[in-house]
Amino acid sequence: MISNQILQSTIDGLKAIARMELCVIDVDGKMVASTSEDMERCLQSARSFVESPADSQEVAGCHFFKIYDEQQLEYILVVGGQDENIYMLGKMAAFQVQNLLVAYKERFDKDNFIKNLLLDNLLLVDIYSRAKKLHIPAEADRVVMILECSNNRDNNVLELVRSGFSTNSRDFITAVDENNVIVVKELTDADNSREIEKTAGSIIAYLENEGITDSRISYGTVVKEIKEVSRSYKEAKMALDVGKIFFDERSIIAYSELGIGRLIYQLPIPLCKMFIREIFGGKSPDDFDEETLTTINKFFENSLNVSETSRQLFIHRNTLVYRLDKLQKSTGLDLRVFEDAITFKIALMVVKYMKYMESFEY
C-alpha cells in the first residue's frame, strides 16, 4: 500500500533527527528501505524475529521493533547503535512508521470509495455508511472536474496535481483510467461558478508552469449530496467529449455551456447523415470555399446582423447581400431568415460531429 520511496524518505528524516541507522524489512525478510548498507547484517536476525512472540528485542547490537497494521504484522524496524536512549528512539520511530501506515491506508480507503462512487459501483445504503465511516460529509456542495492531457502518462499528471492541490482534505484527486485526472471539489464560496473557474484556471496554470501546455478541463453541475457525485462526473465526461468537437479552442468547458451540442452528441450517426441528405441533397455544408464559410461564421457571430458583419469583414453591404443570395440559390436556405439560419447552423454542427466520430473509426 505504502511505497518503498515513502518509507525511505521517512527513515532518512528520522536518521537526521535521532542520528542512528535504521532499516525497514518486510515480513518475508526483504529490505525495503535502509539508511546504511551495513544494516544488511541484521537481515537474518530480522527473519527470525518475525516468528518471535516478542514485539521488540536486541540482537548483536541491533534493536528490532514490530510494526503492525490492524493487528497484522507488516514490517520490522531495525535500529542500529549503542546510544542509551536507543530503545526509546526506536519505539518512537516505529510509532511514526505505524502512524504513516494508518494515514496511507485511510487515504487509500477514501480514494477507493471515491472511485467506486464515481463509477456507480455502490448501493445507496453503502454510500452513506462508508462516507460516515471515512468521515466524509454526506451533504456539501461538490463538483466533479476532469483534467485531460495528451501526455498524461509520461508526466505523471495525477501526482503533479496531488502535490500542488491536495491541501484541502475535503477535496479528492484520483483517476479511474490512464488518460484523465478527476478532481472532486467541495465548494465553499457563495459564488460556485467563480470558485470552479478559479480552481480550473489555477490547475492549468500550475501544469503550464511544470511544462504541460495541452491541458483541458471540463466540469459538471454542482451537486449537494454525495450520492449525486456520479451524475456530476458523467456530465463532466460529456462536457470533455463535446468540448473537443464544438469548443476545441477552449481549455475550460462546463456542462452547462454545451447548449445544442449536447443534443447533437447523443444523435446516432445514421440519423445525422439522413438529416444532412434531406437538407442539402448530395452536398455537405462545409464543402463551400473558405470565403463563403468565413462569411457564414461571421454572420452567425453577429446574430444575423448584415451591417455589423459587412463592417467586420471589411466589405460593402451589397457584397455581403450578394454572397448570401448566392448561398440561398445553392442551398435553398436564406440565412437572413431565422429558421433557415438555425437549420444551417445545426447542419454545420452535425457535420463537425460526424467527422469527429468518424475519425475514431480508423
HUSULFEN-V730121 format. One record per residue. RES is the residue in one small letter. PSI is psi in degrees with one decimal (999 if undefined). Layout:
RES/PSI, RES/PSI
This chain:
m/-51.2, i/137.6, s/153.4, n/-31.7, q/-40.3, i/-43.5, l/-41.5, q/-43.9, s/-37.6, t/-48.4, i/-25.7, d/-41.0, g/-40.0, l/-37.7, k/-40.8, a/-30.5, i/-48.3, a/-12.8, r/52.3, m/154.1, e/140.2, l/156.9, c/154.4, v/129.3, i/136.3, d/176.4, v/-12.6, d/2.1, g/15.7, k/137.2, m/127.3, v/-19.3, a/144.0, s/148.5, t/-5.1, s/137.9, e/-23.5, d/-19.6, m/-10.2, e/-21.9, r/-16.1, c/-2.8, l/-47.3, q/-43.5, s/-34.5, a/-38.7, r/-38.6, s/-34.8, f/-26.4, v/-39.0, e/-7.9, s/143.6, p/-13.1, a/151.6, d/-16.8, s/153.3, q/166.0, e/131.5, v/120.8, a/47.0, g/1.0, c/135.6, h/127.8, f/135.3, f/134.9, k/140.0, i/123.2, y/155.4, d/103.9, e/56.9, q/4.0, q/130.4, l/127.0, e/-44.3, y/161.1, i/124.2, l/126.8, v/129.4, v/128.7, g/141.2, g/169.0, q/15.0, d/144.3, e/-20.1, n/16.8, i/-37.6, y/-46.7, m/-43.4, l/-38.3, g/-43.2, k/-38.3, m/-39.8, a/-42.0, a/-39.4, f/-39.2, q/-45.3, v/-38.5, q/-40.4, n/-34.0, l/-40.9, l/-43.9, v/-44.1, a/-43.0, y/-31.8, k/-40.7, e/-40.2, r/-41.8, f/-43.7, d/-42.2, k/-42.1, d/-42.8, n/-39.4, f/-46.0, i/-40.7, k/-47.5, n/-32.7, l/-45.3, l/-38.0, l/6.6, d/39.1, n/8.3, l/142.8, l/155.9, l/-43.0, v/-34.0, d/-34.1, i/-49.3, y/-36.3, s/-41.9, r/-35.9, a/-41.5, k/-42.3, k/-35.2, l/6.1, h/41.3, i/119.8, p/133.5, a/-31.8, e/116.9, a/152.0, d/120.5, r/155.4, v/146.0, v/128.9, m/138.9, i/126.9, l/128.8, e/133.1, c/139.0, s/-28.5, n/40.8, n/-48.7, r/-39.8, d/-31.6, n/2.1, n/58.2, v/-35.4, l/-49.5, e/-33.1, l/-46.3, v/-39.4, r/-42.5, s/-28.5, g/-19.1, f/34.5, s/22.8, t/-28.9, n/114.4, s/-11.6, r/-4.6, d/150.2, f/130.9, i/118.4, t/-171.9, a/143.3, v/-3.4, d/-177.3, e/-13.5, n/-30.7, n/149.0, v/135.3, i/130.9, v/118.1, v/104.5, k/132.0, e/127.9, l/137.5, t/-18.9, d/144.5, a/-32.8, d/92.0, n/-44.7, s/-38.6, r/-41.2, e/-39.9, i/-48.2, e/-39.3, k/-43.4, t/-46.4, a/-43.6, g/-37.6, s/-40.1, i/-45.8, i/-42.0, a/-39.6, y/-44.0, l/-36.7, e/-37.7, n/-25.5, e/4.0, g/7.9, i/109.0, t/5.3, d/33.5, s/148.7, r/133.5, i/134.1, s/157.1, y/152.8, g/-163.1, t/161.3, v/131.7, v/155.1, k/-14.0, e/149.6, i/-28.3, k/-18.0, e/1.5, v/-37.5, s/-31.8, r/-43.2, s/-34.8, y/-44.6, k/-38.2, e/-41.5, a/-37.7, k/-44.6, m/-40.8, a/-36.8, l/-45.9, d/-48.5, v/-35.9, g/-35.9, k/-30.3, i/-51.9, f/-14.0, f/44.1, d/-16.7, e/-7.7, r/141.5, s/-16.6, i/125.3, i/134.4, a/148.0, y/-36.9, s/-12.3, e/3.1, l/-28.4, g/-138.3, i/-18.8, g/-31.2, r/-37.1, l/-43.8, i/-37.7, y/-24.7, q/3.6, l/141.8, p/144.9, i/-43.0, p/-38.4, l/-37.6, c/-44.2, k/-39.8, m/-39.9, f/-47.0, i/-40.3, r/-40.4, e/-34.1, i/-43.1, f/3.8, g/-124.0, g/-1.6, k/166.4, s/140.6, p/-12.6, d/14.9, d/-3.3, f/162.8, d/166.1, e/-37.1, e/-43.1, t/-43.3, l/-39.3, t/-42.2, t/-45.1, i/-49.8, n/-41.3, k/-34.7, f/-41.4, f/-41.3, e/-31.4, n/24.6, s/42.8, l/26.1, n/111.7, v/-45.1, s/-47.1, e/-37.1, t/-45.5, s/-35.4, r/-45.0, q/-26.7, l/-4.8, f/42.8, i/161.2, h/150.5, r/-40.8, n/-30.7, t/-41.3, l/-41.8, v/-39.3, y/-43.2, r/-40.1, l/-38.0, d/-41.3, k/-40.4, l/-37.2, q/-38.3, k/-35.7, s/-24.1, t/-19.5, g/7.5, l/127.2, d/109.2, l/-9.8, r/-12.1, v/125.9, f/-45.4, e/-42.9, d/-37.5, a/-41.7, i/-44.0, t/-44.4, f/-41.8, k/-44.3, i/-40.4, a/-41.9, l/-42.6, m/-38.2, v/-42.8, v/-41.1, k/-40.8, y/-44.8, m/-42.2, k/-38.5, y/-46.3, m/-37.5, e/-26.7, s/-20.3, f/-5.6, e/-9.2, y/999
